[in-house]
Amino acid sequence: MKKGLWNSEQQKILNQREVDDKIFKNILNTAVEKIEQHPYCKKILEGAGYYKDERPDRFDPEHFYLEKIYIGHTTPNVSPLGHCTKESFIYRNVSEKPTTPEISRDAVYISELTTQGITIDTLKLMAQNGNKIATELTANNNIDTSKICDWQNAAEQYSSIKEQLEHTFQENPQFNTEFMNITSDCMVNLIAHECAHGNQMNNGLDNGLITSKSLTPEDQQKEIDFYFKKDENGKTAFQKWFEQQDIKTGYGTDCIDEAAVMASSYVAFIATNPSKEAQTWINNMYNQRLINGHTIEQTLADFEKQNGNYQPNNKIMQQKLACHIFNRISSDYGQINLQKIKKHTNEENQQIDYNAEGIFNAIKYSYQENFFGSVEDYIQAIPGKIAPEKIAKLKIFALRKRKDKMNTSTSNSGQQTPPVLKTAETPKKALNLSQYKNLKQTHEY
């Protein structure tokens, strides 16, 4: 982040967004260092503007300049696991749009609850694999090691064990190293996922100016009221806003957005040669968006049957695997989203229309040659028919992006210096699902 960009009051606001936890900071810093060491992962950082020297000092919807990766506060039952955000300095809920240019910061947020969950689940997985120290720590705190991703109890369990864990790190550096390796491996995938959304923003996605996901207690209450406080008619402000959105396009766009970044971030994850415990944790997360008996483990096995043993640092292999994962997730997660569309429209036989303007736009800005290879391979991975005229448009878009990249590289006379570790009836609008897609099950939309 550039020095002097923020005044003292703004910097105070930014500082308040970060969780002051030594364990968390070590996990985060170790993860970013791993990302920096692998070319495929580093490309995701570059695409999110991490190495840009300059940025506008006010909201700019056309570019994303990643200035901070941080662990922030969690609003109960509202905050996503992570988010890529053009963070406004002013609180506003999703229905409130900025009317004037405002100061903002481009950042990747990982929630405190997510990091608490990674920490506790790492101990559980280490205990399952026979680590004596992890077994003792979890037993002493009555933590059920058989239950992974227990979000409801993660915060309480972390609070009960934090002091003992810090003491154990000091007494046993080897345990500290093993623990940090596993937790940071998990964090690599989450950071890459959110930074991949930053790539989409720099490729045409406009999420607009959004409230930070890390809120003060006062603003947390405003956010909770927006989502859950009912009026005299039994409706929340969020429900009333939701009813004005283009639900079909919104869920279709979300399917492409998420499948694309889940594909590239998984390839980034395995490029770092992650621990078996981290693979178990990340695979568990991915499997929540797969159906019909599909798993990410099976997806990888199917890929190797078709292409031979996977070579983690072979660029062609990386691109083919990204297309393969994109196809599986967009198909399965698309079916999940179709059920949500049916729930809200009561219309049977719904299908995602990949030629609809909003969804096709998501297909365009999600495509990047670095991650998916040729545009033809990417088109083949889309689980639905694309009209010939749309295919032609996508190929023109890909060609223009390649020319822009070539022009940029030839005009760059020297290597960029990596930054200091940085720890976005009125016609209905397409639904911006990034605002609430990770709400708890009881309030899922």
VMD Tcl script that draws the C-alpha trace (Angstrom):
set ca {
  {0.00 0.00 0.00}
  {1.32 3.45 -0.84}
  {2.45 5.47 2.11}
  {0.49 8.63 2.71}
  {-2.53 7.48 0.70}
  {-4.83 7.61 3.73}
  {-5.18 10.38 6.29}
  {-4.99 9.54 10.00}
  {-8.77 9.14 10.41}
  {-9.05 6.85 7.39}
  {-6.10 4.78 8.55}
  {-7.78 4.37 11.92}
  {-10.87 2.96 10.19}
  {-8.72 0.54 8.18}
  {-6.83 -0.59 11.27}
  {-10.11 -1.28 13.09}
  {-11.11 -3.71 10.35}
  {-8.21 -6.06 11.09}
  {-8.29 -8.72 13.79}
  {-5.26 -8.39 16.05}
  {-4.26 -12.02 16.51}
  {-0.67 -13.23 16.31}
  {-1.58 -16.77 15.22}
  {-3.80 -15.46 12.44}
  {-1.14 -13.07 11.18}
  {1.43 -15.86 11.01}
  {-0.98 -18.06 9.06}
  {-1.77 -15.25 6.63}
  {1.84 -14.17 6.08}
  {2.99 -17.76 5.53}
  {0.20 -18.31 2.98}
  {1.04 -15.19 0.97}
  {4.72 -16.17 0.96}
  {3.76 -19.57 -0.52}
  {1.63 -17.89 -3.18}
  {4.54 -15.61 -4.08}
  {6.81 -18.60 -4.70}
  {4.69 -20.30 -7.40}
  {4.28 -18.83 -10.91}
  {0.66 -19.94 -11.38}
  {-0.34 -18.53 -7.98}
  {1.61 -15.34 -8.57}
  {-0.28 -14.77 -11.82}
  {-3.50 -14.66 -9.79}
  {-2.01 -11.92 -7.60}
  {-0.88 -10.01 -10.67}
  {-4.33 -10.27 -12.25}
  {-5.85 -8.75 -9.11}
  {-3.57 -5.71 -9.42}
  {-1.33 -6.66 -6.51}
  {1.77 -5.33 -8.24}
  {0.28 -2.14 -9.67}
  {2.24 0.98 -8.83}
  {-0.66 3.41 -8.99}
  {-4.37 3.54 -8.37}
  {-7.07 6.22 -8.36}
  {-7.58 7.80 -4.96}
  {-11.35 7.50 -5.35}
  {-13.73 4.74 -6.35}
  {-12.95 3.37 -9.79}
  {-15.37 0.63 -10.93}
  {-13.28 -0.37 -13.95}
  {-10.11 -1.49 -12.19}
  {-9.11 -3.47 -9.13}
  {-5.82 -2.64 -7.40}
  {-5.36 -5.12 -4.58}
  {-3.94 -3.15 -1.67}
  {-4.59 -5.37 1.31}
  {-5.14 -9.02 2.21}
  {-6.36 -9.19 5.77}
  {-8.33 -11.15 8.36}
  {-11.32 -9.13 9.50}
  {-14.20 -9.23 11.96}
  {-17.21 -11.49 11.38}
  {-20.82 -10.37 11.56}
  {-22.80 -13.31 12.98}
  {-24.94 -15.15 10.41}
  {-24.08 -12.62 7.71}
  {-20.38 -12.44 6.85}
  {-19.05 -14.63 4.03}
  {-16.00 -16.84 4.55}
  {-14.04 -14.40 2.43}
  {-14.63 -11.58 -0.02}
  {-12.94 -9.51 -2.70}
  {-14.19 -5.98 -2.19}
  {-13.87 -2.38 -3.27}
  {-14.33 -1.31 0.34}
  {-16.21 1.90 1.01}
  {-15.21 3.93 4.05}
  {-18.93 4.54 4.63}
  {-21.35 1.83 5.74}
  {-24.22 1.05 3.41}
  {-26.23 -2.10 2.92}
  {-26.54 -3.73 -0.48}
  {-29.64 -1.73 -1.42}
  {-27.93 1.62 -0.86}
  {-25.90 2.86 -3.81}
  {-23.24 5.61 -3.68}
  {-24.42 8.92 -5.08}
  {-21.05 10.69 -5.16}
  {-17.45 9.58 -5.71}
  {-16.02 8.18 -2.51}
  {-12.72 7.09 -1.06}
  {-12.39 3.32 -1.15}
  {-9.82 0.57 -0.74}
  {-9.45 -2.56 -2.84}
  {-8.97 -5.50 -0.51}
  {-9.30 -9.23 0.03}
  {-11.06 -10.05 3.31}
  {-10.87 -13.41 5.07}
  {-13.25 -13.66 8.00}
  {-12.13 -14.24 11.56}
  {-14.57 -17.15 11.79}
  {-13.00 -18.78 8.74}
  {-9.56 -18.55 10.29}
  {-10.83 -19.84 13.62}
  {-12.35 -22.78 11.76}
  {-9.12 -23.52 9.89}
  {-7.17 -23.42 13.15}
  {-9.49 -25.80 15.00}
  {-9.93 -28.12 12.03}
  {-6.16 -28.35 11.58}
  {-5.84 -29.57 15.15}
  {-8.66 -32.07 14.55}
  {-7.05 -33.40 11.37}
  {-3.63 -33.61 12.99}
  {-5.19 -35.54 15.86}
  {-6.95 -37.88 13.43}
  {-3.57 -38.58 11.84}
  {-1.99 -39.47 15.18}
  {-0.27 -36.25 16.26}
  {0.08 -36.59 20.04}
  {0.15 -32.87 20.83}
  {-2.96 -32.15 18.74}
  {-4.70 -35.13 20.34}
  {-3.92 -33.81 23.81}
  {-4.98 -30.24 23.02}
  {-8.33 -31.27 21.55}
  {-9.02 -33.79 24.32}
  {-8.28 -31.27 27.06}
  {-10.80 -28.86 25.52}
  {-13.49 -31.46 24.76}
  {-13.23 -30.82 21.01}
  {-14.84 -33.50 18.85}
  {-12.14 -34.36 16.32}
  {-14.57 -36.22 14.03}
  {-16.53 -33.10 13.08}
  {-14.86 -30.89 10.44}
  {-16.18 -27.44 9.43}
  {-18.21 -27.06 12.61}
  {-18.75 -23.33 12.09}
  {-21.28 -23.01 14.88}
  {-18.68 -23.86 17.52}
  {-15.46 -22.69 15.87}
  {-15.22 -19.33 17.66}
  {-15.88 -20.78 21.11}
  {-13.45 -23.65 20.55}
  {-10.73 -21.31 19.33}
  {-11.18 -19.03 22.32}
  {-10.84 -21.99 24.70}
  {-7.64 -23.26 23.13}
  {-5.82 -20.13 21.92}
  {-3.66 -19.53 25.01}
  {-2.62 -23.19 25.23}
  {-1.84 -23.20 21.51}
  {0.43 -20.14 21.76}
  {2.26 -21.73 24.69}
  {2.65 -24.99 22.77}
  {4.17 -23.15 19.81}
  {6.83 -21.66 22.07}
  {7.59 -24.99 23.73}
  {7.54 -27.07 20.55}
  {8.79 -25.28 17.40}
  {8.43 -28.45 15.32}
  {4.72 -28.63 16.11}
  {4.43 -24.92 15.30}
  {6.04 -25.50 11.89}
  {3.75 -28.41 11.04}
  {0.64 -26.56 12.22}
  {1.53 -23.39 10.29}
  {2.23 -25.42 7.16}
  {-1.24 -26.99 7.20}
  {-3.21 -23.86 8.11}
  {-1.37 -21.72 5.56}
  {-1.99 -24.35 2.87}
  {-5.73 -23.97 3.51}
  {-5.39 -20.19 3.46}
  {-3.57 -20.33 0.09}
  {-6.72 -21.63 -1.56}
  {-8.97 -19.04 0.09}
  {-6.69 -16.13 -0.83}
  {-6.30 -17.39 -4.39}
  {-10.10 -17.76 -4.63}
  {-10.75 -14.16 -3.59}
  {-7.88 -12.77 -5.67}
  {-9.30 -14.64 -8.68}
  {-12.46 -12.55 -8.22}
  {-10.13 -9.54 -8.45}
  {-8.98 -10.91 -11.80}
  {-12.62 -10.97 -12.91}
  {-12.99 -7.34 -11.84}
  {-9.99 -6.35 -13.94}
  {-11.51 -8.31 -16.83}
  {-14.92 -6.63 -16.89}
  {-16.83 -7.54 -13.69}
  {-18.27 -4.46 -11.97}
  {-19.36 -5.28 -8.41}
  {-19.52 -1.61 -7.55}
  {-18.57 0.02 -4.28}
  {-19.37 -2.27 -1.34}
  {-19.34 -1.96 2.41}
  {-16.41 -3.70 4.05}
  {-17.25 -7.16 5.34}
  {-15.33 -6.31 8.53}
  {-17.62 -4.00 10.47}
  {-17.63 -2.15 13.78}
  {-20.15 -3.43 16.39}
  {-22.50 -0.53 15.52}
  {-22.41 -1.28 11.79}
  {-22.70 -5.01 12.44}
  {-26.05 -4.35 14.08}
  {-27.18 -2.31 11.06}
  {-26.22 -5.21 8.80}
  {-28.01 -7.77 10.98}
  {-31.13 -5.58 11.05}
  {-31.07 -5.24 7.25}
  {-31.03 -9.00 6.75}
  {-33.18 -10.20 9.63}
  {-35.36 -7.44 11.16}
  {-38.95 -7.81 9.92}
  {-41.40 -4.98 9.32}
  {-45.10 -4.95 10.10}
  {-45.71 -7.12 7.02}
  {-43.22 -9.75 8.14}
  {-40.59 -8.85 5.56}
  {-36.98 -7.82 6.03}
  {-35.36 -4.96 4.13}
  {-33.21 -7.54 2.40}
  {-36.25 -9.55 1.25}
  {-37.84 -6.45 -0.23}
  {-34.61 -5.62 -2.07}
  {-34.22 -9.21 -3.23}
  {-37.67 -9.25 -4.83}
  {-36.63 -6.43 -7.16}
  {-33.68 -8.36 -8.61}
  {-33.32 -10.44 -11.77}
  {-33.10 -13.76 -9.96}
  {-32.52 -16.00 -12.98}
  {-29.60 -13.99 -14.30}
  {-28.19 -13.46 -10.83}
  {-27.97 -17.14 -9.96}
  {-26.69 -18.01 -13.43}
  {-23.95 -15.41 -13.12}
  {-23.04 -16.65 -9.66}
  {-22.61 -20.16 -11.06}
  {-20.03 -18.99 -13.63}
  {-18.30 -16.57 -11.24}
  {-17.76 -19.19 -8.58}
  {-16.94 -22.15 -10.83}
  {-14.23 -20.12 -12.58}
  {-12.45 -18.94 -9.45}
  {-12.85 -22.31 -7.72}
  {-11.14 -23.92 -10.71}
  {-8.13 -21.61 -10.88}
  {-7.72 -21.42 -7.10}
  {-7.72 -25.21 -6.76}
  {-4.98 -25.47 -9.37}
  {-3.09 -22.80 -7.42}
  {-3.63 -24.75 -4.21}
  {-2.18 -28.03 -5.47}
  {0.71 -26.18 -7.15}
  {2.05 -25.47 -3.65}
  {2.23 -29.22 -2.85}
  {-0.16 -28.93 0.11}
  {-0.25 -31.23 3.12}
  {-2.73 -34.11 3.19}
  {-4.62 -32.44 6.05}
  {-5.08 -29.25 4.03}
  {-6.24 -31.27 1.02}
  {-8.85 -32.95 3.22}
  {-10.11 -29.57 4.45}
  {-10.23 -27.87 1.06}
  {-11.80 -30.91 -0.60}
  {-14.50 -30.86 2.09}
  {-15.26 -27.24 1.18}
  {-15.39 -27.97 -2.55}
  {-17.62 -30.99 -2.15}
  {-20.34 -28.78 -0.70}
  {-20.91 -27.41 -4.21}
  {-20.92 -30.80 -5.93}
  {-23.94 -33.12 -6.20}
  {-25.02 -36.50 -7.62}
  {-22.26 -38.32 -5.77}
  {-19.55 -36.19 -7.33}
  {-16.53 -35.18 -5.26}
  {-13.43 -33.16 -6.01}
  {-11.41 -36.33 -5.37}
  {-13.39 -38.12 -8.08}
  {-13.04 -35.10 -10.36}
  {-9.25 -35.28 -10.09}
  {-9.27 -39.05 -10.65}
  {-11.43 -38.64 -13.77}
  {-9.01 -36.03 -15.08}
  {-6.02 -38.34 -14.66}
  {-7.85 -41.17 -16.43}
  {-8.22 -38.89 -19.44}
  {-4.85 -37.10 -19.31}
  {-2.40 -39.28 -17.37}
  {-0.62 -38.44 -14.12}
  {-1.04 -34.80 -13.20}
  {2.11 -32.69 -13.26}
  {1.50 -29.78 -10.85}
  {3.86 -27.32 -12.54}
  {3.10 -28.23 -16.16}
  {1.27 -25.17 -17.55}
  {-0.72 -27.14 -20.14}
  {-1.78 -29.63 -17.46}
  {-2.75 -26.76 -15.14}
  {-4.95 -25.18 -17.79}
  {-6.61 -28.48 -18.71}
  {-7.33 -29.25 -15.07}
  {-8.80 -25.78 -14.53}
  {-11.18 -26.38 -17.46}
  {-12.06 -29.83 -16.10}
  {-12.87 -28.50 -12.62}
  {-14.74 -25.53 -14.11}
  {-16.94 -27.91 -16.08}
  {-17.77 -30.09 -13.08}
  {-18.48 -27.25 -10.65}
  {-20.43 -25.08 -13.09}
  {-22.60 -28.09 -13.93}
  {-23.25 -29.19 -10.34}
  {-23.37 -25.78 -8.69}
  {-25.56 -24.65 -11.56}
  {-28.06 -27.38 -10.62}
  {-27.97 -26.20 -7.01}
  {-28.70 -22.64 -8.13}
  {-31.50 -23.81 -10.41}
  {-33.26 -25.19 -7.35}
  {-32.95 -21.77 -5.73}
  {-34.42 -20.15 -8.85}
  {-37.32 -22.61 -8.73}
  {-37.85 -21.81 -5.05}
  {-38.30 -18.11 -5.79}
  {-40.11 -18.27 -9.14}
  {-42.13 -21.50 -8.78}
  {-41.27 -22.21 -12.41}
  {-40.50 -25.79 -13.44}
  {-37.90 -27.00 -15.97}
  {-35.54 -24.11 -15.44}
  {-32.24 -24.07 -17.33}
  {-29.32 -21.68 -17.17}
  {-29.28 -19.68 -20.39}
  {-25.59 -19.18 -21.12}
  {-26.50 -16.85 -23.99}
  {-28.38 -14.42 -21.73}
  {-26.46 -11.16 -21.76}
  {-25.59 -11.03 -18.06}
  {-24.51 -14.67 -17.88}
  {-22.55 -14.48 -21.13}
  {-20.80 -11.40 -19.77}
  {-19.73 -13.49 -16.76}
  {-18.38 -16.14 -19.14}
  {-16.31 -13.44 -20.85}
  {-14.79 -11.77 -17.82}
  {-14.09 -15.14 -16.17}
  {-11.98 -16.34 -19.09}
  {-8.24 -15.81 -18.87}
  {-5.76 -17.63 -21.06}
  {-3.22 -17.97 -18.24}
  {-5.61 -20.16 -16.27}
  {-7.80 -21.90 -18.84}
  {-5.64 -22.16 -21.94}
  {-7.23 -21.65 -25.35}
  {-10.63 -20.03 -25.63}
  {-11.78 -23.13 -27.52}
  {-10.94 -25.37 -24.52}
  {-12.75 -22.95 -22.21}
  {-15.86 -22.97 -24.41}
  {-15.85 -26.77 -24.41}
  {-15.86 -26.71 -20.60}
  {-19.11 -24.70 -20.38}
  {-21.90 -27.20 -19.59}
  {-24.41 -25.75 -22.03}
  {-24.85 -24.61 -25.60}
  {-23.36 -21.29 -26.63}
  {-24.76 -19.66 -29.76}
  {-22.30 -19.27 -32.69}
  {-22.49 -15.48 -32.56}
  {-21.64 -15.57 -28.84}
  {-18.67 -17.85 -29.51}
  {-17.44 -15.38 -32.11}
  {-17.74 -12.53 -29.59}
  {-15.85 -14.52 -26.98}
  {-13.03 -15.26 -29.41}
  {-12.77 -11.58 -30.34}
  {-12.69 -10.69 -26.64}
  {-9.92 -13.24 -26.01}
  {-7.89 -11.95 -28.97}
  {-8.19 -8.36 -27.77}
  {-7.08 -9.36 -24.26}
  {-4.05 -11.16 -25.70}
  {-3.08 -8.09 -27.75}
  {-3.52 -5.83 -24.72}
  {-1.27 -8.13 -22.71}
  {1.40 -8.14 -25.41}
  {1.32 -4.35 -25.64}
  {1.63 -4.04 -21.87}
  {4.58 -6.43 -21.69}
  {6.50 -4.71 -24.49}
  {5.99 -1.26 -22.96}
  {7.24 -2.44 -19.56}
  {10.97 -1.79 -19.66}
  {11.92 -3.27 -16.28}
  {10.80 -5.79 -13.73}
  {8.27 -4.70 -11.16}
  {9.40 -4.76 -7.55}
  {7.10 -6.84 -5.36}
  {5.34 -4.71 -2.76}
  {5.73 -5.02 0.95}
  {3.46 -7.85 2.13}
  {-0.10 -6.55 2.07}
  {-1.87 -8.19 4.67}
  {-13.86 -4.85 -4.59}
  {-41.68 -0.45 -12.45}
  {-38.02 -0.13 -12.85}
  {-36.32 -2.85 -14.88}
  {-34.93 -5.50 -12.57}
  {-31.20 -5.70 -12.05}
  {-29.15 -8.87 -12.14}
  {-28.68 -10.15 -8.63}
  {-25.30 -9.40 -7.07}
  {-25.06 -12.64 -5.12}
  {-21.65 -11.77 -3.69}
  {-23.49 -9.66 -1.14}
  {-25.16 -12.53 0.66}
  {-24.36 -15.88 -0.93}
  {-22.75 -17.24 2.23}
  {-25.59 -16.56 4.65}
  {-26.34 -19.33 7.11}
  {-28.64 -22.16 6.00}
  {-31.71 -20.85 7.82}
  {-31.56 -17.58 5.92}
  {-30.19 -18.91 2.64}
  {-31.48 -17.29 -0.54}
}
mol new
graphics top color blue
foreach p $ca { graphics top sphere $p radius 0.5 }
foreach p [lrange $ca 0 end-1] q [lrange $ca 1 end] { graphics top cylinder $p $q radius 0.2 }
display resetview
